[in-house]
Amino acid sequence: MITRLSQSRLALTGLFVLAAFIGAAILFAMQNWLPGGGGSDRAQIEKVVHQYVLDHPELIPEAMRRLQDRETGQVIAANQEAILTPVASAWMGNPKGDVTIVEYFDYNCGFCRASLPTIAALVKADPNVKIVFRELPVLSEESGVAARWSLAAARAGKFNAFHEALYAAGPISDASLAAATRTAGLDPAALREAAHAPGIDDAIRTNMAMAQQLGITGTPAWVIGDRVMSGAMTLDQMKDAVAEARKQG
């Protein structure tokens, strides 16, 4: 809650700053380009600027989005491996795809479960997309256990089979973990042990740290191009985001 309040305050501060910048830019332009735009007309110019911002409030959120995308893009560019490079087999689609979509997910997240068919449909419709899956166990202690098993399955080359089976098994429990492991063709006892192997917890900590840097506060969250999007997405929304990422190169 404190984090969300802080982010809201920062967003409001950003809006005021952007409003000031917009006003200053229009004011500068009018003073320098309009005939007779000297100091004597300042009050009239300020009135026009004020009214323009009130008449076009959409300028502020659009400017905020562009600023956020620019800052997010810088974080992504500086952390390519930690964001775009999957752990072992924790990916699907085209390994050399021109657009990579990263999903930060939690196995106890219903919206993440509901996104499975959408992701599959996108991969089927677009042969040049790569999907990278990153565990972000934020909902419960059981989510953390599932994330460790998932990473162990990825190291065993069985991520996708385990991923789909565990979501299909319902809420996380010892029984659902064992069932998903067997469905994926792995031994539950061996995977339980592998879930505590060196590097597993490090991978989860890296995901948590990157999520914080990217401003991600819940699941599912998506990194597509230089943008971060939150919540379940429709197939059309994913296609639009991929198209935008391709346009940006």
N, C-alpha and C positions, 0 to 999 in steps of 0.2 A: 504494500500500500504506500509506504514511504517513497519507494522508487517511482511509482506511478505519479504521485503528487509532485515529486521533484521534476519528473519529465514534463508534467503539465506546466509547471512554472517556467521551465526552460522554453517550452513551446510558446507560451505567452510572451516571454521576453523576446524571443525570436520574431514573433509577429509584430511587436512594437518597433523593434529595430528595423525590420523590413519595411514597415509602413513609413518610417522616417526616411529610409533610403529612397523609397519610391517618390515620396514627396520632395525630397531634396533634388532628385534627378529631374523631375518635371519642373521644379522651380528653376533650376539651373538652365534648363533648356529654354524655358519661356523668357528668362531674363536676358539670355544671349541671342535668341533667334527672333523674338518678336520685336517689331518696331516700337521704339520708345519703352523697351522693357527695363527701365532704370529703377533706382531705389524708390522713386515717387510712386511707382505702381506696385510696390511689394505687397501691400495689404490686399489689393485686388487679385494679384497672382496667387497669394496664399489661400484666398477664398476659393479660387478656381481649383487649385490643387486639392484642397480639403474635400471639395464636392466631388472631384473626379475619383478620389479614393473611396468615398462613400458610395458612389454610383457603380464602382467596379471592385467590390470586395474580393472577387475571385482572383485578383492579381496576387493577393497576399498568400493564400494557401498554395497557389501554383508556384510562387517564388520560394516558399518554404520547402515544397516538395523537391524542387530543383536543387536547392541548397543541400537538402538531406541526401539526395541521390549523389551529389558530387562528393560529399564527405564519406558516404558509404562506399562509393567507388574507390576512394583512396584507401580505405581500410581493406577492402577486398584485394586491391592491387598489391598491397604491402604484405598480405597474408595468404597468398595463392595456395600454398601447400596445405596449410591448416584448414582451409575452407573448401577448395576445389578438388584436392587429391583424396580419394576414398581410402578407407582402411581395408586393405585386401580386397575381398569380393563384394564390398558394400556399395554396389552400383548396378545399374542396368542401362540398356540402350546401346548407343554407339560409343565405343571407347574413344573414338576420335571425332566425336560430334563437335560441331562448330558452336553449339551453345550448351553449357552445363547448368543444370538446375540442381541446387542443393536443398534438400529437405531436412530441417531440424525437427525431430519427432520424439514422441514419448509413447511407449507401448500401452499406457493406460489412457491415452488420448483418443476419444471417440472420433473426433474430426480427422485425426491422422489415419485411423482405420478407414474412415469413409473416403479418404483421398486415394486409397490403393487403386480402385478401378479407373479413376481419372488419370493417374500416372500411367497406368498400363495402356489406356486409350491414346494418350499423347505419344508414348513411345511407338505405338503401332502406326499412328498417323504421321509421325515425323521421324524419319530414319536418321536424322542428323542431330538428335538430342541425346545427351547423356545425363542420367539422373544419379546423383550422389546422395547417399543416406547418412545422416549424422545423428547419433543418439543424443538426446537432450532430456535426461530423466529429471523432470522438475515437478512432477505431480505427486509422487509418493516414494516411499522407501522401496517398494516393490518395483517401481520403474527403474531404479538404479540396478537392482538385481537383473532385471530383464535386459538392460543395456549391456551389462557385462557378458551375459550369455550370448547376446546378439553379436558383439565384437568377436567373441570366441568362435562363433559360427562363421563369421566373415573370414577369420583366419583359416578356418577349415575348408573354405571354398564353398560354403553352403548358405551364404547370407540370405539370398532371395527366398529359398525354400523355407528357411527358419522364420524369416520376417513375415511371410504370408501365413504360415501355419500358426504362429503365435498370435497374430491378430485374430485369426479365425477361432482360436481357442478361448477367447473371452478374457475376463479380468486375469491379471497376473497372479499365479499361484505356483506352488511346487508341481502340482499336477499338470497345469497348462504348459509350464516350461518343459517338463519331461515329455509330454505328448507332442509338442512342437518339435522338440529335438529328434524324437523318433520319426516323425513325419519327414523331417529333413534328411533322414538317413544317417543320423549320428547317435552316439551312445550318451545317454543323459549323465551317467557318472563321469565319463571322460570330459564332457562339455562343462559340467559343474567345476571340475578341477581346472580346466583351461580358462574359465572365466576369472580366475584369480592369478593368471600368469602375468609376468612383468609386462608393463606397457598398457594393460587394459585400463586401469584407473587413470593413467596419464592421458590416454585418448579422450576419456570422458571429461577430464579437467580442461583439456584443450578446447573441446566443444563448448563447455560452459563459459570459458574465458572469451572465446570468439563471439559467442552469442551476446555476451554483455557488451563487447565492443561494437557489435552491429545493431545494438538497441533492441534485440529480441527478448521479449518478456514472456512468451508462451509458445505453445505448439498447436498446429504445425506452423512453421515459419519457413520462408523460401528465399533463397538467394538466386536471382535470375539476372544475369548481366551485372549491372552496377546498382541494382535495386534490391531491397529487402521488402518482402510482402508477408503479411500475417494473416492467419486463418485459412480455412478451407477455400480452395479455388475451383471454379468450374473449368471444364475443358477449354471453353472459349477464352476465358481469362488467362489460362496458361499459354494458349496459342498466341494471344495478343502480346503477352510479356516476352515470349520467345522471339516474336517478330520484332519487337522493339529492341531487344538485345542484339539481334542480327543487324538491325539498322545502324546501331551504334558501333558495331564491329568489335 
